[in-house]
Structure formats: C-alpha cells, structure tokens
C-alpha cells in the first residue's frame, strides 16, 4: 500500500519496490510491455508496481519478474525481500503474540487526535467504516494512523490494499488475500478464523464497482474482518458507516493572533507554520501572523492547499503569499507523485482539479444546488439554504441533499446553533465558477440578496426588547452575507438594497458602523431608481440615516429628513414609525438648542405610546423627558422618571433599555454629589454595556465614572479611566503635551467631541484638585470648546463652571450666562456654591 499526498510516502514518493523494479528494467533495456510479455504477467501489473500502486505482489509474480530480469544471487534476494519483506508477512494462525501490521509507518498528524479516537471506536461497532472527503484532506494519513492505533485489537493482523485503475473484483480479492500471505479466499478464512483482522482499502475511487464487489465477498466469507475504506464517496455496502474527514480547524475571522502560541491552537495554522519552516529557515515573524491566519482561513484548512501554499515560502513571505494567492487559491499547483493530473503532460495538479473530482461525483440536481449555495459567504442555516434553493417556488426538504454534500466532504458542519453549515472556500469558489460558466451567477446572487433581505427584515424587530441579544447574534453570523447582498443589490436591484439597509441602522449603531451605514443609506435614497419606492420604506431609510448621523454628530443635517419621515408615517397611520421619528427628534433637537420643541416631541410620543399601549415606547419617551428635568435642575423628578423607565423596561423585557436607564441613574447620582455611589453604579453599568455590545455608550459611562472619581479627589483612579479610554499620550501625574493637541480638532460635533469634553472635565478636575489652576484652566477651556454644539448634556456648563473656578477672567462668567440661556441648563447647588465662593474671593 502506497500513500499519495493524503498518504504517507517515502522519499521521492515511491516505494523501494517501484524504484528497484524500474531500475532493473531500464538496466536490461526493456519496456514495461516487453518485461510483462517476457514474465508472462499483465502489463498493468508491471505499470502498477512501478507507480507504487501495488506494493505486495504475490510470490509467483515476484519470481516470474526476477526470472524475466535475469536476476540472481544478491540482486535476486534483494528484489524478493523488497517485494515480500519478511517483517510484513503474517504468521500462521496462533503464532506469536504481537499483531502483524503490513502497513507503512504513520506520519505525524496535526490536529487529528479527536478524529483518530472517533474512527478507532467506530471500527469496534461497524464492519465497514468509510473515510470520505476531498482529495488532499488527509484521509489516508488518518486511516494509516488509526490502523496502527487499533492493531492490538486485531490479533489476526492489519494490512492495506491500494486500489489500482481498472481493477476488477478478482484483482481486489487477490491483492487482499496476498496481503494476509495467502493465495485464495478460502485460505484467508482459515487463516483468520474467529479472530479479528483489519483491512485498509485505499483510493476506492479508482475502481469503485470492483471494490464493492470484492468487499461483499470478503465480509461474507470472513465475518470477523473489519474494513477501513478511504475515498471521495461512500462504498455503499450494508452496515457501512460513513465518516466524513473535515479539513483542519482554522482561526476564526476577526480573532487576530496575539502570538505564535495563540495561532498554533488552530491545527491548520500549526500545519502551515510547520511546513513553512521546512521551506524557509526563519519562522513566520510576528508581523506575519495576521496574514498567516487570514491565509489558512482562505485555504479552508485543507492540508493539500496548505502544503502547496507553504512550499512557496522558499520564494515569498506570508504576506506576499496572501496578497498574491488569496483570491485565487483554486489555481494553486504542485507536483504530487502518484496523482493523475487533469493534464498528464504537466505532472501537476491544481486545487481546482481536486475539488472538481468530488463535484463530478454529484448528481445533476445536487450540482445545481451546490452552485446556488456558493452564494453564501460564510455560515448559514438549513432554513436559509431551503429558502435560497426554492428560488421563489415551493420549498423542499434540503436535509438529504446537504447530507450527501457532507458525506463527500464538500460541506462543513461545525459548532452548534442554526448557523453551522459552510462550504469550504475552495469548494465555494469552484461552484461559483461553474455557476458563472452556466450563466446562472446573476440570478443566484439576486436570489441570495432577496433571501438575506428577508432574514434581516424578520430579525431587525428583535433588536429592541427581550430578544435583542439573539437578534444581534443572528445578524453578526450573517455579516459577510449582508455585506455581499447589499453590494450586489445596490448595483442591480437598489429597491431591494434599500429594503435591506433600512432594517439595519440599530445593528450598525451597536457595532460602531454608523458612518459607513449612513453613507449606504444616503446613496440608496439618492439613487433615482428608488424614487418610486414605497413612501414608508423611504421614510424608514431616512430615519435610519438620522439615527446613525446622531452617533457622529451630524444629526442636524438629517433633521429635515426626520420631519419629512414623521409626516409620512402620520399620513400612513403607522404608529411605530411615528413614535420612532419623534424619538429621533428628541435626540437631535437639543443639539440645536431647540429644547422646548424636544420636550414637546417627547410628551407627544409619551401620549401616543400610552394611547396605543406601547410599553417600550412609553419608557423611551420617559427617558427623553428625564434629561429635560435634569437640564432644569429638577433632580428628584428626574430620579422618579428613571424609576418609571426601569419599571416599564422590565415590563416589556427590554434588558438594554434597563441598562441604559441605570447608566442614566449613575450619571444622576454623580450630579447629586454622591460620587462614591456613582462610581460603583457606573462600573456595573459599563460591564453590562460591554456585554451588550454598545461601545459608544460604554465609553461615555466609563468617562462618567472617571469624572465622579475626579470630583471625589481620587485623582489616580480618575486618570486610570483616562488611560483606558484615551491611551495616547497619557502619563498620570505628569504634565502632558499642549492640551489642544490631545483633543480632536473642532468639527461638527458628535461622540468624539462629547468624549473630548468629558476627558477635559476629568483632567481639569484632577488638576484643580492638585492645585494646578493653570493646567486646570487649560483643560476646562478645551472641554468647553469641545462641548460647543453638543448641547444635549450639561458638559458645556460644567466646563465653564470649572473654568471660572480656575481663572480670574470675568469674561468666563459672561460666557457661562450666555451658555445657560442657550441650553436652558440650571446650575446645581454645588455649582452655585462654587461660583459664590469665587465671587466672594474676588470681592476680597
């Protein structure tokens, strides 16, 4: 038995017998046909022996070949011993204590420990176990390792047969009997008796019908014989257990390796690094590790692809390999002794050839299904597959077809949950090529965009309320497909793209994609082809763009669109849209100084939500009104409202809304001057926000904790929060570079400016606590500049109060009075006390 790539081989890829026979034949000047004629054996026998496909010929065949070659003396003994090594021969039944193993030694495997254990256990329960998978996935190497691992449980011996092209059942039976050192099937039954034996049959694809016929006879004649088969498809015998061999695990997308040890946890990366080290003396540098992870992901963990790629390390580094071959892994070529290439003249094989062999084993309908499934970019569910395959018609049960793809190693099934199915990248690329060649690509991608749009529309309502975490998880799983569907539909079906994009703003905001998401929506709204879309659809898209704009301080630009959307929803009688539009106005108007209108919108939203029994929307409206109470200095009223928000959020099961209410409670506690309590509350809320995946609000909350610490005089702890949120240039306890260089340049506002104002407040209070009024004035001035135009909170007034306490400039008080008139913010008791003390000092 001779392994090929997915088989263990000796140097040069040939057995000792194949080299020896070829050398003797060439030495006497005979062709294969001439040697076969002189020896009285078939020319195929000579060809298979020289190619390494038959490694244990019968003794009579060996003698005939030795006679035909004129071998004698030491040369003949060497030839016979190589063809029939004494160490491999099986003793008579009952002789010896160690089970004989007529197989090559196993090669070290990477990441196959679980596979070895599982297959070893299956051989105890099933008479025939088939290891099925793509060419080059490692079936034979796994089979040889398993055979050695279970040898002790098969006292009658372990042997292997490599199937040759064009073999018939008699050939397979004769080879199998020969491996157990007998010539006839009856003798094999007598030799094995009632003891267990294991036969490994490799490369059944070369003659599948012959293997089926031979194994039927063998298993019937020798009931204690266990058979381990490798191939690209199941044998189809009664009692057969099909065990697909999956590619090696790859590092997940988005998880950048911290170091080499972190990367080596993934078998595909460990194998690539090991093979790359053989091609280049220097191991992958730390800077190459992200490219290495991306490369093995692109190769799909297929050992053949990994080895072909790593071999190029003699010329290119890892980053160059990714840049050069990352988008064309199907074209990877390599020499594989014993492999039959698509082009025999080249002696090479491409990864495309390896996938094509399995693709062509499929029935016509299964090939068509595989081409459609190639539209998915990452993992998908059975339900999504069935929806895609229905192509607008009647849905059908796809499970049997998916099981066939799994059995052939074309489909990976990993993890738990619905999104556990995935085509290997090489398989997906090949199927997409076939779809393109058949003229199906555009229709498949359009169907894919429609299916993904449906998934998003069904999932998006769950982004608020008790189902939020599950909805976010679904969209996270489908990220690659959402991106691909949006890109295709935007070009070919913009109304479908608008339908898809209008459902995504909440998810985009949670994932920090407010700028790119808003850009997509604005482009789609401006596309003339969406002008005739349903008015309410366009209104939802406008509202989504405004929500995202508010995240980066561009809400004023979207205000007219929000007003227009509110009018559309009101005319259509769509209560959900109307309430959403009013909520967005409540968030945007304070930034423009329109506090009275913002309050009116919040009160109107509360009345409408109450009238229509919309509990969550009632909570949202109360939350908006809370900050009007804070702005006007009614802290007790604000606290009562927040208690109402928490109660309503609990009633409707909206965990995120409860966490946000608690974040507001922590901020309110700080404004009340209870700093230690505010710190504890804020830290708990920040941890909860990290779990929810709301990075912007978490940063604001951590900043509020820092401000409470600064107010309490806990300077080092306050500066630790600054170091966490703004690590660049922060050296606690030391004067930094000029303050203006530490903050963003003036812009339209938004989260960056809000956070800059918050940082300035923290640093200013720390400096003031330490008695450095000059530095404190610098920071408070910077905070006030950053807070201009972000007037939905008290940051501007707080900064100016701090600036007044740090400097003797009377113009600061004038600026504070002007700011209070614009924002409508009332001073808190502690702020009035500070300014009164300042005034008294000046009078003295």
C-alpha positions, 0 to 999 in steps of 0.5 A: 500500500502506497500513500499519495499526498493524503498518504504517507510516502517515502522519499521521492514518493515511491516505494523501494519496490517501484524504484528497484523494479524500474531500475532493473528494467531500464538496466536490461533495456526493456519496456514495461510491455516487453518485461510483462510479455517476457514474465508472462504477467499483465502489463498493468501489473508491471505499470502498477508496481512501478507507480507504487500502486501495488506494493505486495505482489504475490510470490509467483509474480515476484519470481516470474519478474526476477526470472524475466530480469535475469536476476540472481544471487544478491540482486535476486534476494534483494528484489524478493525481500523488497517485494515480500519483506519478511517483517510484513508477512503474517504468521500462521494462525496462533503464532506469536503474540504481537499483531502483524501490521503490513502497513507503512509507518504513520506520519505525524498528524496535526490536529487529528487526535479527536478524529483518530479516537472517533474512527478507532471506536467506530471500527469496534461497532461497524464492519465497514467504516468509510473515510470520505472527503476531498482529495488532499484532506488527509484521509489516508494519513488518518486511516494509516494512523488509526490502523496502527492505533487499533492493531492490538485489537486485531490479533489476526493482523492489519494490512492495506490494499491500494486500489489500482485503475481498472481493477476488477473484483478478482484483482481486489480479492487477490491483492487482499488475500496476498496481503494476509500471505495467502493465495485464495479466499478460502485460505484467508478464512482459515487463516483468520478464523474467529479472530479479528483482522483489519483491512485498509482499502485505499483510493476506492475511487479508482475502481469503485464497482470492483471494490464493492464487489470484492468487499461483499465477498470478503465480509461474507466469507470472513465475518470477523474482518473489519474494513477501513475504506478511504475515498471521495464517496461512500462504498455503499455496502450494508452496515457501512458507516460513513465518516466524513474527514473535515479539513483542519480547524482554522482561526476564526475571522476577526480573532487576530493572533496575539502570538505564535502560541495563540495561532498554533491552537488552530491545527491548520495554522500549526500545519502551515507554520510547520511546513513553512519552516521546512521551506524557509529557515526563519519562522513566520515573524510576528508581523506575519501572523495576521496574514498567516491566519487570514491565509489558512482561513482562505485555504479552508484548512485543507492540508493539500492547499496548505502544503502547496501554499507553504512550499512557496515560502522558499520564494515569498513571505506570508504576506506576499503569499496572501496578497498574491494567492488569496483570491485565487487559491483554486489555481494553486499547483504542485507536483504530487507523485502518484496523482493523475493530473487533469493534464498528464503532460504537466505532472501537476495538479491544481486545487481546482482539479481536486475539488472538481473530482468530488463535484463530478461525483454529484448528481445533476440536481445536487450540482445545481444546488451546490452552485446556488449555495456558493452564494453564501459567504460564510455560515448559514442555516438549513432554513436559509439554504431551503429558502435560497434553493426554492428560488421563489417556488415551493420549498423542499426538504434540503436535509438529504441533499446537504447530507450527501454534500457532507458525506463527500466532504464538500460541506462543513458542519461545525459548532452548534446553533442554526448557523453551522453549515459552510462550504469550504472556500475552495469548494465555494469558489469552484461552484461559483465558477461553474455557476458563472460558466452556466450563466446562472451567477446573476440570478443566484446572487439576486436570489441570495440578496432577496433571501438575506433581505428577508432574514434581516427584515424578520430579525431587525424587530428583535433588536429592541426588547427581550430578544435583542441579544439573539437578534444581534447574534443572528445578524453578526453570523450573517455579516459577510452575507449582508455585506455581499447582498447589499453590494450586489443589490445596490448595483442591480436591484437598489429597491431591494438594497434599500429594503435591506439597509433600512432594517439595519441602522440599530445593528450598525449603531451597536457595532460602531458602523454608523458612518459607513451605514449612513453613507449606504443609506444616503446613496440608496435614497439618492439613487433615482431608481428608488424614487418610486419606492414605497413612501414608508420604506423611504421614510424608514431609510431616512430615519435610519440615516438620522439615527446613525448621523446622531452617533457622529454628530451630524444629526442636524443635517438629517433633521429635515429628513426626520420631519419629512419621515414623521409626516409620512408615517402620520399620513400612513397611520403607522404608529411605530414609525411615528413614535420612532421619528419623534424619538429621533427628534428628541435626540437631535433637537437639543443639539440645536438648542431647540429644547422646548420643541424636544420636550414637546416631541417627547410628551407627544410620543409619551401620549401616543405610546400610552394611547396605543399601549406601547410599553417600550415606547412609553419608557423611551419617551420617559427617558427623553423627558428625564434629561429635560428635568435634569437640564432644569435642575429638577433632580428628584423628578428626574430620579422618579422618571428613571424609576418609571423607565426601569419599571416599564423596561422590565415590563416589556423585557427590554434588558438594554433599555434597563441598562441604559436607564441605570447608566442614566441613574449613575450619571444622576447620582454623580450630579447629586454629589454622591460620587462614591455611589456613582462610581460603583453604579457606573462600573456595573453599568459599563460591564453590562454595556460591554456585554451588550455590545454598545461601545459608544455608550460604554465609553461615555459611562466609563468617562462618567465614572472617571469624572465622579472619581475626579470630583471625589479627589481620587485623582489616580483612579480618575486618570486610570479611566483616562488611560483606558479610554484615551491611551495616547499620550497619557502619563498620570501625574505628569504634565502632558503635551499642549492640551489642544493637541490631545483633543480632536480638532473642532468639527461638527460635533458628535461622540468624539467631541462629547468624549473630548469634553468629558476627558477635559472635565476629568483632567481639569478636575484632577488638576484643580484638585492638585492645585494646578489652576493653570493646567486646570484652566487649560483643560476646562477651556478645551472641554468647553470648546469641545462641548460647543454644539453638543448641547444635549448634556450639561458638559458645556456648563460644567466646563465653564463652571470649572473654568471660572473656578480656575481663572480670574477672567470675568469674561468666563462668567459672561460666557457661562450666562450666555451658555445657560440661556442657550441650553436652558441648563440650571446650575446645581447647588454645588455649582452655585456654591462654587461660583459664590465662593469665587465671587466672594474671593474676588470681592476680597 
